[in-house]
Amino acid sequence: MYNAGGMPMTEAAIRSTPLGDLYVSLGEPVDGGAWSVRVYHKPFITWIWGGCLLMALGGLLAVSDRRYRVAMRREAGAGAGVAARS
């Protein structure tokens, strides 16, 4: 129990595995000396971070491609020539 407000506090535990996360939380006591317990299974939740890293790697790989840099220089040079003639 929180001392200031008198509200019940929840204790939680998380078990992370490559196949998913298991969340178990112990809530407040209910009638008859029992406790409320919540159990959640979130499959493949850690794979979200792997997807983010894979997208970042793909972005870095695309930025490092020489063909894009050469095309940008070619377009910049053609644009400068047109602007000089006007």
mmCIF file as gemmi writes it, N, C-alpha and C atoms, coordinates in Angstrom:
data_model
loop_
_atom_site.group_PDB
_atom_site.id
_atom_site.type_symbol
_atom_site.label_atom_id
_atom_site.label_alt_id
_atom_site.label_comp_id
_atom_site.label_asym_id
_atom_site.label_entity_id
_atom_site.label_seq_id
_atom_site.pdbx_PDB_ins_code
_atom_site.Cartn_x
_atom_site.Cartn_y
_atom_site.Cartn_z
_atom_site.occupancy
_atom_site.B_iso_or_equiv
_atom_site.pdbx_formal_charge
_atom_site.auth_seq_id
_atom_site.auth_asym_id
_atom_site.pdbx_PDB_model_num
ATOM 1 N N . MET Axp A 1 ? 0.845 -1.182 0 1 0 ? 1 A 1
ATOM 2 C CA . MET Axp A 1 ? 0 0 0 1 0 ? 1 A 1
ATOM 3 C C . MET Axp A 1 ? 0.889 1.243 0 1 0 ? 1 A 1
ATOM 4 N N . TYR Axp A 2 ? 0.51 2.206 -0.831 1 0 ? 2 A 1
ATOM 5 C CA . TYR Axp A 2 ? 1.176 3.5 -0.797 1 0 ? 2 A 1
ATOM 6 C C . TYR Axp A 2 ? 0.755 4.222 0.481 1 0 ? 2 A 1
ATOM 7 N N . ASN Axp A 3 ? 1.725 4.745 1.181 1 0 ? 3 A 1
ATOM 8 C CA . ASN Axp A 3 ? 1.44 5.416 2.448 1 0 ? 3 A 1
ATOM 9 C C . ASN Axp A 3 ? 0.646 6.711 2.251 1 0 ? 3 A 1
ATOM 10 N N . ALA Axp A 4 ? 0.971 7.468 1.216 1 0 ? 4 A 1
ATOM 11 C CA . ALA Axp A 4 ? 0.349 8.778 1.028 1 0 ? 4 A 1
ATOM 12 C C . ALA Axp A 4 ? -1.121 8.664 0.648 1 0 ? 4 A 1
ATOM 13 N N . GLY Axp A 5 ? -1.45 7.814 -0.315 1 0 ? 5 A 1
ATOM 14 C CA . GLY Axp A 5 ? -2.823 7.738 -0.808 1 0 ? 5 A 1
ATOM 15 C C . GLY Axp A 5 ? -3.597 6.525 -0.343 1 0 ? 5 A 1
ATOM 16 N N . GLY Axp A 6 ? -2.921 5.557 0.241 1 0 ? 6 A 1
ATOM 17 C CA . GLY Axp A 6 ? -3.59 4.347 0.677 1 0 ? 6 A 1
ATOM 18 C C . GLY Axp A 6 ? -4.015 3.444 -0.468 1 0 ? 6 A 1
ATOM 19 N N . MET Axp A 7 ? -3.453 3.667 -1.66 1 0 ? 7 A 1
ATOM 20 C CA . MET Axp A 7 ? -3.804 2.835 -2.824 1 0 ? 7 A 1
ATOM 21 C C . MET Axp A 7 ? -2.903 1.607 -2.875 1 0 ? 7 A 1
ATOM 22 N N . PRO Axp A 8 ? -3.433 0.489 -3.372 1 0 ? 8 A 1
ATOM 23 C CA . PRO Axp A 8 ? -2.608 -0.719 -3.448 1 0 ? 8 A 1
ATOM 24 C C . PRO Axp A 8 ? -1.542 -0.604 -4.534 1 0 ? 8 A 1
ATOM 25 N N . MET Axp A 9 ? -0.435 -1.242 -4.298 1 0 ? 9 A 1
ATOM 26 C CA . MET Axp A 9 ? 0.695 -1.248 -5.206 1 0 ? 9 A 1
ATOM 27 C C . MET Axp A 9 ? 0.746 -2.597 -5.913 1 0 ? 9 A 1
ATOM 28 N N . THR Axp A 10 ? 1.168 -2.62 -7.171 1 0 ? 10 A 1
ATOM 29 C CA . THR Axp A 10 ? 1.266 -3.864 -7.93 1 0 ? 10 A 1
ATOM 30 C C . THR Axp A 10 ? 2.722 -4.275 -8.057 1 0 ? 10 A 1
ATOM 31 N N . GLU Axp A 11 ? 3.013 -5.516 -7.801 1 0 ? 11 A 1
ATOM 32 C CA . GLU Axp A 11 ? 4.337 -6.081 -8.011 1 0 ? 11 A 1
ATOM 33 C C . GLU Axp A 11 ? 4.313 -6.835 -9.338 1 0 ? 11 A 1
ATOM 34 N N . ALA Axp A 12 ? 5.308 -6.6 -10.184 1 0 ? 12 A 1
ATOM 35 C CA . ALA Axp A 12 ? 5.324 -7.233 -11.505 1 0 ? 12 A 1
ATOM 36 C C . ALA Axp A 12 ? 6.669 -7.903 -11.762 1 0 ? 12 A 1
ATOM 37 N N . ALA Axp A 13 ? 6.645 -8.918 -12.617 1 0 ? 13 A 1
ATOM 38 C CA . ALA Axp A 13 ? 7.854 -9.61 -13.048 1 0 ? 13 A 1
ATOM 39 C C . ALA Axp A 13 ? 7.746 -9.873 -14.545 1 0 ? 13 A 1
ATOM 40 N N . ILE Axp A 14 ? 8.884 -9.793 -15.238 1 0 ? 14 A 1
ATOM 41 C CA . ILE Axp A 14 ? 8.917 -10.04 -16.679 1 0 ? 14 A 1
ATOM 42 C C . ILE Axp A 14 ? 10.003 -11.065 -16.957 1 0 ? 14 A 1
ATOM 43 N N . ARG Axp A 15 ? 9.648 -12.072 -17.732 1 0 ? 15 A 1
ATOM 44 C CA . ARG Axp A 15 ? 10.63 -13.055 -18.181 1 0 ? 15 A 1
ATOM 45 C C . ARG Axp A 15 ? 10.727 -12.945 -19.688 1 0 ? 15 A 1
ATOM 46 N N . SER Axp A 16 ? 11.892 -12.533 -20.179 1 0 ? 16 A 1
ATOM 47 C CA . SER Axp A 16 ? 12.11 -12.338 -21.611 1 0 ? 16 A 1
ATOM 48 C C . SER Axp A 16 ? 12.814 -13.544 -22.206 1 0 ? 16 A 1
ATOM 49 N N . THR Axp A 17 ? 12.296 -14.042 -23.304 1 0 ? 17 A 1
ATOM 50 C CA . THR Axp A 17 ? 12.921 -15.11 -24.075 1 0 ? 17 A 1
ATOM 51 C C . THR Axp A 17 ? 12.848 -14.727 -25.551 1 0 ? 17 A 1
ATOM 52 N N . PRO Axp A 18 ? 13.597 -15.371 -26.43 1 0 ? 18 A 1
ATOM 53 C CA . PRO Axp A 18 ? 13.5 -15.058 -27.86 1 0 ? 18 A 1
ATOM 54 C C . PRO Axp A 18 ? 12.11 -15.337 -28.442 1 0 ? 18 A 1
ATOM 55 N N . LEU Axp A 19 ? 11.351 -16.196 -27.826 1 0 ? 19 A 1
ATOM 56 C CA . LEU Axp A 19 ? 10.03 -16.518 -28.348 1 0 ? 19 A 1
ATOM 57 C C . LEU Axp A 19 ? 8.922 -15.64 -27.774 1 0 ? 19 A 1
ATOM 58 N N . GLY Axp A 20 ? 9.227 -14.824 -26.776 1 0 ? 20 A 1
ATOM 59 C CA . GLY Axp A 20 ? 8.204 -13.942 -26.23 1 0 ? 20 A 1
ATOM 60 C C . GLY Axp A 20 ? 8.491 -13.551 -24.798 1 0 ? 20 A 1
ATOM 61 N N . ASP Axp A 21 ? 7.67 -12.669 -24.285 1 0 ? 21 A 1
ATOM 62 C CA . ASP Axp A 21 ? 7.789 -12.211 -22.901 1 0 ? 21 A 1
ATOM 63 C C . ASP Axp A 21 ? 6.605 -12.715 -22.094 1 0 ? 21 A 1
ATOM 64 N N . LEU Axp A 22 ? 6.877 -13.046 -20.847 1 0 ? 22 A 1
ATOM 65 C CA . LEU Axp A 22 ? 5.842 -13.474 -19.925 1 0 ? 22 A 1
ATOM 66 C C . LEU Axp A 22 ? 5.78 -12.446 -18.8 1 0 ? 22 A 1
ATOM 67 N N . TYR Axp A 23 ? 4.634 -11.802 -18.636 1 0 ? 23 A 1
ATOM 68 C CA . TYR Axp A 23 ? 4.42 -10.798 -17.6 1 0 ? 23 A 1
ATOM 69 C C . TYR Axp A 23 ? 3.514 -11.399 -16.534 1 0 ? 23 A 1
ATOM 70 N N . VAL Axp A 24 ? 3.932 -11.308 -15.286 1 0 ? 24 A 1
ATOM 71 C CA . VAL Axp A 24 ? 3.128 -11.764 -14.158 1 0 ? 24 A 1
ATOM 72 C C . VAL Axp A 24 ? 3.059 -10.613 -13.165 1 0 ? 24 A 1
ATOM 73 N N . SER Axp A 25 ? 1.843 -10.221 -12.81 1 0 ? 25 A 1
ATOM 74 C CA . SER Axp A 25 ? 1.702 -9.139 -11.836 1 0 ? 25 A 1
ATOM 75 C C . SER Axp A 25 ? 0.793 -9.592 -10.699 1 0 ? 25 A 1
ATOM 76 N N . LEU Axp A 26 ? 1.235 -9.269 -9.513 1 0 ? 26 A 1
ATOM 77 C CA . LEU Axp A 26 ? 0.485 -9.578 -8.309 1 0 ? 26 A 1
ATOM 78 C C . LEU Axp A 26 ? -0.233 -8.31 -7.884 1 0 ? 26 A 1
ATOM 79 N N . GLY Axp A 27 ? -1.538 -8.362 -7.873 1 0 ? 27 A 1
ATOM 80 C CA . GLY Axp A 27 ? -2.347 -7.189 -7.558 1 0 ? 27 A 1
ATOM 81 C C . GLY Axp A 27 ? -2.724 -7.124 -6.098 1 0 ? 27 A 1
ATOM 82 N N . GLU Axp A 28 ? -3.9 -6.659 -5.87 1 0 ? 28 A 1
ATOM 83 C CA . GLU Axp A 28 ? -4.364 -6.448 -4.499 1 0 ? 28 A 1
ATOM 84 C C . GLU Axp A 28 ? -5.073 -7.685 -3.947 1 0 ? 28 A 1
ATOM 85 N N . PRO Axp A 29 ? -5.16 -7.785 -2.624 1 0 ? 29 A 1
ATOM 86 C CA . PRO Axp A 29 ? -5.887 -8.914 -2.034 1 0 ? 29 A 1
ATOM 87 C C . PRO Axp A 29 ? -7.386 -8.768 -2.255 1 0 ? 29 A 1
ATOM 88 N N . VAL Axp A 30 ? -8.017 -9.907 -2.5 1 0 ? 30 A 1
ATOM 89 C CA . VAL Axp A 30 ? -9.476 -9.941 -2.672 1 0 ? 30 A 1
ATOM 90 C C . VAL Axp A 30 ? -10.077 -10.705 -1.491 1 0 ? 30 A 1
ATOM 91 N N . ASP Axp A 31 ? -11.363 -10.884 -1.498 1 0 ? 31 A 1
ATOM 92 C CA . ASP Axp A 31 ? -12.055 -11.547 -0.384 1 0 ? 31 A 1
ATOM 93 C C . ASP Axp A 31 ? -11.528 -12.962 -0.134 1 0 ? 31 A 1
ATOM 94 N N . GLY Axp A 32 ? -11.539 -13.358 1.112 1 0 ? 32 A 1
ATOM 95 C CA . GLY Axp A 32 ? -11.176 -14.729 1.486 1 0 ? 32 A 1
ATOM 96 C C . GLY Axp A 32 ? -9.683 -14.978 1.542 1 0 ? 32 A 1
ATOM 97 N N . GLY Axp A 33 ? -8.863 -13.943 1.58 1 0 ? 33 A 1
ATOM 98 C CA . GLY Axp A 33 ? -7.419 -14.144 1.669 1 0 ? 33 A 1
ATOM 99 C C . GLY Axp A 33 ? -6.758 -14.436 0.337 1 0 ? 33 A 1
ATOM 100 N N . ALA Axp A 34 ? -7.5 -14.383 -0.76 1 0 ? 34 A 1
ATOM 101 C CA . ALA Axp A 34 ? -6.925 -14.628 -2.087 1 0 ? 34 A 1
ATOM 102 C C . ALA Axp A 34 ? -6.324 -13.331 -2.636 1 0 ? 34 A 1
ATOM 103 N N . TRP Axp A 35 ? -5.508 -13.462 -3.684 1 0 ? 35 A 1
ATOM 104 C CA . TRP Axp A 35 ? -4.868 -12.317 -4.33 1 0 ? 35 A 1
ATOM 105 C C . TRP Axp A 35 ? -5.209 -12.328 -5.813 1 0 ? 35 A 1
ATOM 106 N N . SER Axp A 36 ? -5.27 -11.167 -6.41 1 0 ? 36 A 1
ATOM 107 C CA . SER Axp A 36 ? -5.481 -11.109 -7.861 1 0 ? 36 A 1
ATOM 108 C C . SER Axp A 36 ? -4.123 -11.213 -8.549 1 0 ? 36 A 1
ATOM 109 N N . VAL Axp A 37 ? -4.059 -12.098 -9.53 1 0 ? 37 A 1
ATOM 110 C CA . VAL Axp A 37 ? -2.832 -12.328 -10.284 1 0 ? 37 A 1
ATOM 111 C C . VAL Axp A 37 ? -3.169 -12.215 -11.761 1 0 ? 37 A 1
ATOM 112 N N . ARG Axp A 38 ? -2.35 -11.468 -12.494 1 0 ? 38 A 1
ATOM 113 C CA . ARG Axp A 38 ? -2.539 -11.338 -13.943 1 0 ? 38 A 1
ATOM 114 C C . ARG Axp A 38 ? -1.313 -11.915 -14.641 1 0 ? 38 A 1
ATOM 115 N N . VAL Axp A 39 ? -1.555 -12.717 -15.658 1 0 ? 39 A 1
ATOM 116 C CA . VAL Axp A 39 ? -0.475 -13.323 -16.435 1 0 ? 39 A 1
ATOM 117 C C . VAL Axp A 39 ? -0.726 -13.002 -17.9 1 0 ? 39 A 1
ATOM 118 N N . TYR Axp A 40 ? 0.274 -12.406 -18.551 1 0 ? 40 A 1
ATOM 119 C CA . TYR Axp A 40 ? 0.185 -12.071 -19.972 1 0 ? 40 A 1
ATOM 120 C C . TYR Axp A 40 ? 1.348 -12.711 -20.708 1 0 ? 40 A 1
ATOM 121 N N . HIS Axp A 41 ? 1.08 -13.256 -21.877 1 0 ? 41 A 1
ATOM 122 C CA . HIS Axp A 41 ? 2.134 -13.768 -22.742 1 0 ? 41 A 1
ATOM 123 C C . HIS Axp A 41 ? 2.115 -12.949 -24.02 1 0 ? 41 A 1
ATOM 124 N N . LYS Axp A 42 ? 3.232 -12.274 -24.313 1 0 ? 42 A 1
ATOM 125 C CA . LYS Axp A 42 ? 3.367 -11.451 -25.513 1 0 ? 42 A 1
ATOM 126 C C . LYS Axp A 42 ? 4.398 -12.125 -26.42 1 0 ? 42 A 1
ATOM 127 N N . PRO Axp A 43 ? 3.937 -12.852 -27.448 1 0 ? 43 A 1
ATOM 128 C CA . PRO Axp A 43 ? 4.885 -13.578 -28.294 1 0 ? 43 A 1
ATOM 129 C C . PRO Axp A 43 ? 5.686 -12.64 -29.198 1 0 ? 43 A 1
ATOM 130 N N . PHE Axp A 44 ? 6.961 -12.971 -29.381 1 0 ? 44 A 1
ATOM 131 C CA . PHE Axp A 44 ? 7.882 -12.304 -30.302 1 0 ? 44 A 1
ATOM 132 C C . PHE Axp A 44 ? 8.049 -10.811 -30.035 1 0 ? 44 A 1
ATOM 133 N N . ILE Axp A 45 ? 7.885 -10.352 -28.822 1 0 ? 45 A 1
ATOM 134 C CA . ILE Axp A 45 ? 7.991 -8.929 -28.509 1 0 ? 45 A 1
ATOM 135 C C . ILE Axp A 45 ? 9.43 -8.438 -28.655 1 0 ? 45 A 1
ATOM 136 N N . THR Axp A 46 ? 10.411 -9.271 -28.367 1 0 ? 46 A 1
ATOM 137 C CA . THR Axp A 46 ? 11.811 -8.854 -28.507 1 0 ? 46 A 1
ATOM 138 C C . THR Axp A 46 ? 12.227 -8.759 -29.966 1 0 ? 46 A 1
ATOM 139 N N . TRP Axp A 47 ? 11.477 -9.38 -30.86 1 0 ? 47 A 1
ATOM 140 C CA . TRP Axp A 47 ? 11.802 -9.326 -32.284 1 0 ? 47 A 1
ATOM 141 C C . TRP Axp A 47 ? 11.535 -7.937 -32.862 1 0 ? 47 A 1
ATOM 142 N N . ILE Axp A 48 ? 10.757 -7.115 -32.171 1 0 ? 48 A 1
ATOM 143 C CA . ILE Axp A 48 ? 10.515 -5.749 -32.629 1 0 ? 48 A 1
ATOM 144 C C . ILE Axp A 48 ? 11.84 -4.994 -32.696 1 0 ? 48 A 1
ATOM 145 N N . TRP Axp A 49 ? 12.69 -5.165 -31.685 1 0 ? 49 A 1
ATOM 146 C CA . TRP Axp A 49 ? 13.988 -4.49 -31.675 1 0 ? 49 A 1
ATOM 147 C C . TRP Axp A 49 ? 14.87 -5.011 -32.795 1 0 ? 49 A 1
ATOM 148 N N . GLY Axp A 50 ? 14.794 -6.289 -33.085 1 0 ? 50 A 1
ATOM 149 C CA . GLY Axp A 50 ? 15.572 -6.843 -34.202 1 0 ? 50 A 1
ATOM 150 C C . GLY Axp A 50 ? 15.133 -6.243 -35.528 1 0 ? 50 A 1
ATOM 151 N N . GLY Axp A 51 ? 13.823 -6.035 -35.684 1 0 ? 51 A 1
ATOM 152 C CA . GLY Axp A 51 ? 13.319 -5.408 -36.908 1 0 ? 51 A 1
ATOM 153 C C . GLY Axp A 51 ? 13.806 -3.979 -37.042 1 0 ? 51 A 1
ATOM 154 N N . CYS Axp A 52 ? 13.853 -3.246 -35.94 1 0 ? 52 A 1
ATOM 155 C CA . CYS Axp A 52 ? 14.372 -1.865 -35.966 1 0 ? 52 A 1
ATOM 156 C C . CYS Axp A 52 ? 15.837 -1.847 -36.375 1 0 ? 52 A 1
ATOM 157 N N . LEU Axp A 53 ? 16.629 -2.743 -35.818 1 0 ? 53 A 1
ATOM 158 C CA . LEU Axp A 53 ? 18.045 -2.803 -36.17 1 0 ? 53 A 1
ATOM 159 C C . LEU Axp A 53 ? 18.24 -3.195 -37.632 1 0 ? 53 A 1
ATOM 160 N N . LEU Axp A 54 ? 17.413 -4.108 -38.12 1 0 ? 54 A 1
ATOM 161 C CA . LEU Axp A 54 ? 17.504 -4.521 -39.519 1 0 ? 54 A 1
ATOM 162 C C . LEU Axp A 54 ? 17.154 -3.371 -40.461 1 0 ? 54 A 1
ATOM 163 N N . MET Axp A 55 ? 16.143 -2.575 -40.121 1 0 ? 55 A 1
ATOM 164 C CA . MET Axp A 55 ? 15.789 -1.418 -40.943 1 0 ? 55 A 1
ATOM 165 C C . MET Axp A 55 ? 16.894 -0.367 -40.925 1 0 ? 55 A 1
ATOM 166 N N . ALA Axp A 56 ? 17.509 -0.137 -39.77 1 0 ? 56 A 1
ATOM 167 C CA . ALA Axp A 56 ? 18.607 0.825 -39.681 1 0 ? 56 A 1
ATOM 168 C C . ALA Axp A 56 ? 19.8 0.36 -40.515 1 0 ? 56 A 1
ATOM 169 N N . LEU Axp A 57 ? 20.097 -0.918 -40.472 1 0 ? 57 A 1
ATOM 170 C CA . LEU Axp A 57 ? 21.184 -1.473 -41.281 1 0 ? 57 A 1
ATOM 171 C C . LEU Axp A 57 ? 20.89 -1.313 -42.767 1 0 ? 57 A 1
ATOM 172 N N . GLY Axp A 58 ? 19.65 -1.544 -43.17 1 0 ? 58 A 1
ATOM 173 C CA . GLY Axp A 58 ? 19.269 -1.355 -44.566 1 0 ? 58 A 1
ATOM 174 C C . GLY Axp A 58 ? 19.394 0.094 -45.001 1 0 ? 58 A 1
ATOM 175 N N . GLY Axp A 59 ? 19.033 1.037 -44.117 1 0 ? 59 A 1
ATOM 176 C CA . GLY Axp A 59 ? 19.184 2.456 -44.426 1 0 ? 59 A 1
ATOM 177 C C . GLY Axp A 59 ? 20.64 2.841 -44.587 1 0 ? 59 A 1
ATOM 178 N N . LEU Axp A 60 ? 21.502 2.358 -43.703 1 0 ? 60 A 1
ATOM 179 C CA . LEU Axp A 60 ? 22.93 2.642 -43.82 1 0 ? 60 A 1
ATOM 180 C C . LEU Axp A 60 ? 23.52 2.033 -45.082 1 0 ? 60 A 1
ATOM 181 N N . LEU Axp A 61 ? 23.079 0.866 -45.431 1 0 ? 61 A 1
ATOM 182 C CA . LEU Axp A 61 ? 23.552 0.223 -46.649 1 0 ? 61 A 1
ATOM 183 C C . LEU Axp A 61 ? 23.117 1.01 -47.882 1 0 ? 61 A 1
ATOM 184 N N . ALA Axp A 62 ? 21.902 1.522 -47.878 1 0 ? 62 A 1
ATOM 185 C CA . ALA Axp A 62 ? 21.416 2.318 -49.013 1 0 ? 62 A 1
ATOM 186 C C . ALA Axp A 62 ? 22.161 3.641 -49.119 1 0 ? 62 A 1
ATOM 187 N N . VAL Axp A 63 ? 22.453 4.276 -47.991 1 0 ? 63 A 1
ATOM 188 C CA . VAL Axp A 63 ? 23.176 5.552 -48.001 1 0 ? 63 A 1
ATOM 189 C C . VAL Axp A 63 ? 24.603 5.357 -48.501 1 0 ? 63 A 1
ATOM 190 N N . SER Axp A 64 ? 25.186 4.219 -48.218 1 0 ? 64 A 1
ATOM 191 C CA . SER Axp A 64 ? 26.572 3.983 -48.618 1 0 ? 64 A 1
ATOM 192 C C . SER Axp A 64 ? 26.714 3.553 -50.079 1 0 ? 64 A 1
ATOM 193 N N . ASP Axp A 65 ? 25.629 3.387 -50.797 1 0 ? 65 A 1
ATOM 194 C CA . ASP Axp A 65 ? 25.696 2.945 -52.188 1 0 ? 65 A 1
ATOM 195 C C . ASP Axp A 65 ? 26.255 4.055 -53.07 1 0 ? 65 A 1
ATOM 196 N N . ARG Axp A 66 ? 27.294 3.781 -53.833 1 0 ? 66 A 1
ATOM 197 C CA . ARG Axp A 66 ? 27.983 4.763 -54.667 1 0 ? 66 A 1
ATOM 198 C C . ARG Axp A 66 ? 27.097 5.294 -55.787 1 0 ? 66 A 1
ATOM 199 N N . ARG Axp A 67 ? 26.214 4.487 -56.311 1 0 ? 67 A 1
ATOM 200 C CA . ARG Axp A 67 ? 25.365 4.904 -57.44 1 0 ? 67 A 1
ATOM 201 C C . ARG Axp A 67 ? 24.524 6.125 -57.099 1 0 ? 67 A 1
ATOM 202 N N . TYR Axp A 68 ? 24.056 6.242 -55.873 1 0 ? 68 A 1
ATOM 203 C CA . TYR Axp A 68 ? 23.241 7.396 -55.488 1 0 ? 68 A 1
ATOM 204 C C . TYR Axp A 68 ? 24.074 8.667 -55.415 1 0 ? 68 A 1
ATOM 205 N N . ARG Axp A 69 ? 25.3 8.559 -54.93 1 0 ? 69 A 1
ATOM 206 C CA . ARG Axp A 69 ? 26.161 9.746 -54.846 1 0 ? 69 A 1
ATOM 207 C C . ARG Axp A 69 ? 26.533 10.243 -56.234 1 0 ? 69 A 1
ATOM 208 N N . VAL Axp A 70 ? 26.851 9.344 -57.175 1 0 ? 70 A 1
ATOM 209 C CA . VAL Axp A 70 ? 27.215 9.727 -58.543 1 0 ? 70 A 1
ATOM 210 C C . VAL Axp A 70 ? 26.018 10.371 -59.235 1 0 ? 70 A 1
ATOM 211 N N . ALA Axp A 71 ? 24.815 9.819 -59.054 1 0 ? 71 A 1
ATOM 212 C CA . ALA Axp A 71 ? 23.619 10.377 -59.681 1 0 ? 71 A 1
ATOM 213 C C . ALA Axp A 71 ? 23.33 11.768 -59.135 1 0 ? 71 A 1
ATOM 214 N N . MET Axp A 72 ? 23.544 12.004 -57.854 1 0 ? 72 A 1
ATOM 215 C CA . MET Axp A 72 ? 23.312 13.321 -57.258 1 0 ? 72 A 1
ATOM 216 C C . MET Axp A 72 ? 24.292 14.349 -57.835 1 0 ? 72 A 1
ATOM 217 N N . ARG Axp A 73 ? 25.562 13.966 -58.022 1 0 ? 73 A 1
ATOM 218 C CA . ARG Axp A 73 ? 26.544 14.894 -58.597 1 0 ? 73 A 1
ATOM 219 C C . ARG Axp A 73 ? 26.192 15.216 -60.04 1 0 ? 73 A 1
ATOM 220 N N . ARG Axp A 74 ? 25.752 14.213 -60.782 1 0 ? 74 A 1
ATOM 221 C CA . ARG Axp A 74 ? 25.398 14.406 -62.191 1 0 ? 74 A 1
ATOM 222 C C . ARG Axp A 74 ? 24.214 15.369 -62.303 1 0 ? 74 A 1
ATOM 223 N N . GLU Axp A 75 ? 23.199 15.19 -61.448 1 0 ? 75 A 1
ATOM 224 C CA . GLU Axp A 75 ? 22.034 16.08 -61.463 1 0 ? 75 A 1
ATOM 225 C C . GLU Axp A 75 ? 22.41 17.488 -61.024 1 0 ? 75 A 1
ATOM 226 N N . ALA Axp A 76 ? 23.283 17.612 -60.047 1 0 ? 76 A 1
ATOM 227 C CA . ALA Axp A 76 ? 23.71 18.924 -59.569 1 0 ? 76 A 1
ATOM 228 C C . ALA Axp A 76 ? 24.501 19.643 -60.657 1 0 ? 76 A 1
ATOM 229 N N . GLY Axp A 77 ? 25.333 18.917 -61.386 1 0 ? 77 A 1
ATOM 230 C CA . GLY Axp A 77 ? 26.114 19.528 -62.464 1 0 ? 77 A 1
ATOM 231 C C . GLY Axp A 77 ? 25.227 19.957 -63.623 1 0 ? 77 A 1
ATOM 232 N N . ALA Axp A 78 ? 24.216 19.182 -63.97 1 0 ? 78 A 1
ATOM 233 C CA . ALA Axp A 78 ? 23.296 19.525 -65.054 1 0 ? 78 A 1
ATOM 234 C C . ALA Axp A 78 ? 22.45 20.723 -64.661 1 0 ? 78 A 1
ATOM 235 N N . GLY Axp A 79 ? 22.048 20.82 -63.411 1 0 ? 79 A 1
ATOM 236 C CA . GLY Axp A 79 ? 21.244 21.946 -62.935 1 0 ? 79 A 1
ATOM 237 C C . GLY Axp A 79 ? 22.062 23.235 -62.937 1 0 ? 79 A 1
ATOM 238 N N . ALA Axp A 80 ? 23.35 23.151 -62.637 1 0 ? 80 A 1
ATOM 239 C CA . ALA Axp A 80 ? 24.206 24.342 -62.609 1 0 ? 80 A 1
ATOM 240 C C . ALA Axp A 80 ? 24.426 24.861 -64.024 1 0 ? 80 A 1
ATOM 241 N N . GLY Axp A 81 ? 24.535 23.96 -64.995 1 0 ? 81 A 1
ATOM 242 C CA . GLY Axp A 81 ? 24.736 24.367 -66.393 1 0 ? 81 A 1
ATOM 243 C C . GLY Axp A 81 ? 23.507 25.085 -66.939 1 0 ? 81 A 1
ATOM 244 N N . VAL Axp A 82 ? 22.325 24.636 -66.59 1 0 ? 82 A 1
ATOM 245 C CA . VAL Axp A 82 ? 21.083 25.277 -67.047 1 0 ? 82 A 1
ATOM 246 C C . VAL Axp A 82 ? 20.938 26.646 -66.395 1 0 ? 82 A 1
ATOM 247 N N . ALA Axp A 83 ? 21.307 26.77 -65.139 1 0 ? 83 A 1
ATOM 248 C CA . ALA Axp A 83 ? 21.182 28.039 -64.431 1 0 ? 83 A 1
ATOM 249 C C . ALA Axp A 83 ? 22.181 29.061 -64.982 1 0 ? 83 A 1
ATOM 250 N N . ALA Axp A 84 ? 23.367 28.633 -65.423 1 0 ? 84 A 1
ATOM 251 C CA . ALA Axp A 84 ? 24.381 29.535 -65.953 1 0 ? 84 A 1
ATOM 252 C C . ALA Axp A 84 ? 23.969 30.093 -67.318 1 0 ? 84 A 1
ATOM 253 N N . ARG Axp A 85 ? 23.224 29.337 -68.13 1 0 ? 85 A 1
ATOM 254 C CA . ARG Axp A 85 ? 22.794 29.792 -69.453 1 0 ? 85 A 1
ATOM 255 C C . ARG Axp A 85 ? 21.699 30.828 -69.369 1 0 ? 85 A 1
ATOM 256 N N . SER Axp A 86 ? 20.883 30.824 -68.325 1 0 ? 86 A 1
ATOM 257 C CA . SER Axp A 86 ? 19.748 31.742 -68.261 1 0 ? 86 A 1
ATOM 258 C C . SER Axp A 86 ? 20.13 33.12 -67.955 1 0 ? 86 A 1
